[in-house]
Amino acid sequence: MGEKKTAAITGTQSAAKVLQLLRMVGAHHASGIRLSELVELSDIDKSTAHRLLQCMLEEGFVEKIGTSKAYRLGMETLQWGFSSAGMEALSERFRPTLLRLARITDDAVFLMVRSGDYVVCLSRVEGGHPTKAYVVEVGVRRLLGASACGISMLAQMDDAEVHSVLSRHEAEYSRNHQSITTIKKAVLQARAVGYSEVSDVLIDSNGVGCAFPMTQSWWAGLSVAVSQHRSSPERLRHIADLLLNEVAQVS
């Protein structure tokens, strides 16, 4: 009986350490975190931390970033985070906000969430004025920096994290005809005013976006897509004010 109780206690302690490490990896998902940093932050001895990380690595809950020694969340963890039940609840929570913004602006309104180096469209409400931005369907993933919400999320990171994200995907940005220099300028502007503006001639649409934290390390964003013929500077600023007001209430 005593042996069973001891085994149960040991198992519980191991589970607690796994969750502690996973939480820390999640908090540093964007830039990654090394084993030595995890040991220092968690006070878990190096051999135990390494053993637990290897187990999570094999099961897909964490992964190595390229050839570096840094860890980030793996697909198994991200899939849990984007489980249908959790995302449906989040969509329902913000449904009144999207409906209100679509009614006021008469444009397409989107709820986006961050997933690693990407943003995912979680929900969309269409206004009365159609725009080719409707190609952004629910579930579509776009690189951070490739949309209004993505720019706003990059603006919440420090310069080192921004550089890391952009460097990892420089080839993909280039294929999408996006300049790293231009993205960095947009990030600086978003930091200065609290929201982002992007223009996409190919889909005849301008976007305005604001990001806000759902947890310490998980960000979401609201954006509005506006046809270019309806995109006067005054109107885009008005839409930005609406988004800033909504984000302030959420925060």
ChimeraX attribute file (.defattr): number of C-alpha atoms within 10 A of each C-alpha:
attribute: neighborCount
match mode: 1-to-1
recipient: residues
	/A:1	5
	/A:2	7
	/A:3	8
	/A:4	9
	/A:5	10
	/A:6	11
	/A:7	11
	/A:8	12
	/A:9	12
	/A:10	12
	/A:11	12
	/A:12	12
	/A:13	12
	/A:14	14
	/A:15	13
	/A:16	12
	/A:17	18
	/A:18	18
	/A:19	13
	/A:20	16
	/A:21	22
	/A:22	21
	/A:23	14
	/A:24	19
	/A:25	24
	/A:26	23
	/A:27	18
	/A:28	18
	/A:29	22
	/A:30	20
	/A:31	20
	/A:32	21
	/A:33	21
	/A:34	15
	/A:35	17
	/A:36	14
	/A:37	12
	/A:38	21
	/A:39	17
	/A:40	11
	/A:41	12
	/A:42	13
	/A:43	11
	/A:44	15
	/A:45	12
	/A:46	14
	/A:47	10
	/A:48	14
	/A:49	20
	/A:50	16
	/A:51	12
	/A:52	18
	/A:53	20
	/A:54	15
	/A:55	14
	/A:56	20
	/A:57	17
	/A:58	10
	/A:59	14
	/A:60	15
	/A:61	20
	/A:62	24
	/A:63	22
	/A:64	16
	/A:65	17
	/A:66	9
	/A:67	6
	/A:68	10
	/A:69	13
	/A:70	19
	/A:71	24
	/A:72	24
	/A:73	27
	/A:74	21
	/A:75	16
	/A:76	15
	/A:77	17
	/A:78	16
	/A:79	12
	/A:80	12
	/A:81	13
	/A:82	16
	/A:83	11
	/A:84	11
	/A:85	11
	/A:86	11
	/A:87	15
	/A:88	13
	/A:89	11
	/A:90	15
	/A:91	17
	/A:92	12
	/A:93	11
	/A:94	16
	/A:95	16
	/A:96	11
	/A:97	17
	/A:98	26
	/A:99	17
	/A:100	14
	/A:101	24
	/A:102	21
	/A:103	16
	/A:104	12
	/A:105	19
	/A:106	18
	/A:107	22
	/A:108	27
	/A:109	29
	/A:110	28
	/A:111	26
	/A:112	29
	/A:113	28
	/A:114	23
	/A:115	23
	/A:116	20
	/A:117	20
	/A:118	19
	/A:119	26
	/A:120	25
	/A:121	21
	/A:122	22
	/A:123	22
	/A:124	23
	/A:125	20
	/A:126	20
	/A:127	21
	/A:128	11
	/A:129	14
	/A:130	14
	/A:131	19
	/A:132	14
	/A:133	20
	/A:134	16
	/A:135	9
	/A:136	14
	/A:137	14
	/A:138	15
	/A:139	12
	/A:140	13
	/A:141	18
	/A:142	19
	/A:143	20
	/A:144	26
	/A:145	28
	/A:146	17
	/A:147	23
	/A:148	27
	/A:149	36
	/A:150	28
	/A:151	30
	/A:152	32
	/A:153	31
	/A:154	26
	/A:155	26
	/A:156	18
	/A:157	15
	/A:158	9
	/A:159	13
	/A:160	9
	/A:161	17
	/A:162	21
	/A:163	15
	/A:164	15
	/A:165	19
	/A:166	22
	/A:167	13
	/A:168	13
	/A:169	14
	/A:170	15
	/A:171	12
	/A:172	13
	/A:173	19
	/A:174	11
	/A:175	9
	/A:176	10
	/A:177	9
	/A:178	15
	/A:179	14
	/A:180	17
	/A:181	10
	/A:182	10
	/A:183	20
	/A:184	19
	/A:185	13
	/A:186	22
	/A:187	26
	/A:188	17
	/A:189	17
	/A:190	22
	/A:191	18
	/A:192	11
	/A:193	10
	/A:194	19
	/A:195	26
	/A:196	27
	/A:197	24
	/A:198	19
	/A:199	18
	/A:200	14
	/A:201	10
	/A:202	8
	/A:203	14
	/A:204	15
	/A:205	20
	/A:206	23
	/A:207	25
	/A:208	25
	/A:209	30
	/A:210	28
	/A:211	29
	/A:212	21
	/A:213	16
	/A:214	13
	/A:215	9
	/A:216	8
	/A:217	14
	/A:218	16
	/A:219	19
	/A:220	24
	/A:221	26
	/A:222	28
	/A:223	29
	/A:224	32
	/A:225	31
	/A:226	29
	/A:227	21
	/A:228	16
	/A:229	9
	/A:230	13
	/A:231	16
	/A:232	11
	/A:233	9
	/A:234	9
	/A:235	13
	/A:236	19
	/A:237	15
	/A:238	13
	/A:239	23
	/A:240	23
	/A:241	15
	/A:242	15
	/A:243	24
	/A:244	20
	/A:245	11
	/A:246	17
	/A:247	17
	/A:248	10
	/A:249	8
	/A:250	11
	/A:251	8
